[in-house]
Amino acid sequence: MTPPVIATDKLSRHGKVPVREAGLKAATTSLFKRTYTQPASWPNSRSMT
């Protein structure tokens, strides 16, 4: 077998998602002051072993 062309190790995925309440006031506030959360499906680091 031939070795792989690209080898990777310890890949991770980082991201943030804006969170806000429902309503016009919350939508307006969210334009200027955003709060973020990291989705539970995106762990901070994942080892590919």
C-alpha positions in Angstrom: 0.0 0.0 0.0 1.1 3.5 -0.7 1.3 6.0 2.2 -1.4 8.7 2.5 -0.8 11.9 0.6 -1.9 14.1 3.5 -1.5 13.1 7.2 -3.3 14.9 10.0 -3.2 14.7 13.7 -5.2 16.3 16.6 -7.8 18.2 14.5 -10.1 20.6 16.3 -13.1 22.7 15.4 -13.7 26.0 17.1 -16.7 28.3 16.6 -19.2 30.5 18.2 -22.9 31.0 17.6 -24.8 34.2 18.5 -27.6 33.8 21.1 -30.5 36.1 21.7 -34.0 36.2 23.0 -37.0 36.4 20.7 -38.6 39.8 19.9 -37.9 43.2 18.3 -36.1 44.6 21.3 -33.8 41.6 21.6 -33.1 41.8 17.8 -32.1 45.5 18.1 -29.9 44.9 21.2 -28.2 41.9 19.4 -27.0 44.2 16.7 -24.8 46.2 19.1 -24.2 43.8 22.0 -23.9 40.1 21.1 -23.5 37.2 23.4 -22.0 33.9 22.0 -22.0 30.3 23.0 -20.1 27.3 21.7 -22.3 24.5 20.5 -22.1 21.2 22.5 -21.5 19.3 19.2 -18.2 21.2 18.7 -15.8 20.0 21.4 -12.7 22.2 22.2 -10.3 19.5 20.9 -10.7 16.1 19.4 -7.9 13.6 19.0 -8.0 11.5 15.9 -6.4 8.4 17.4 
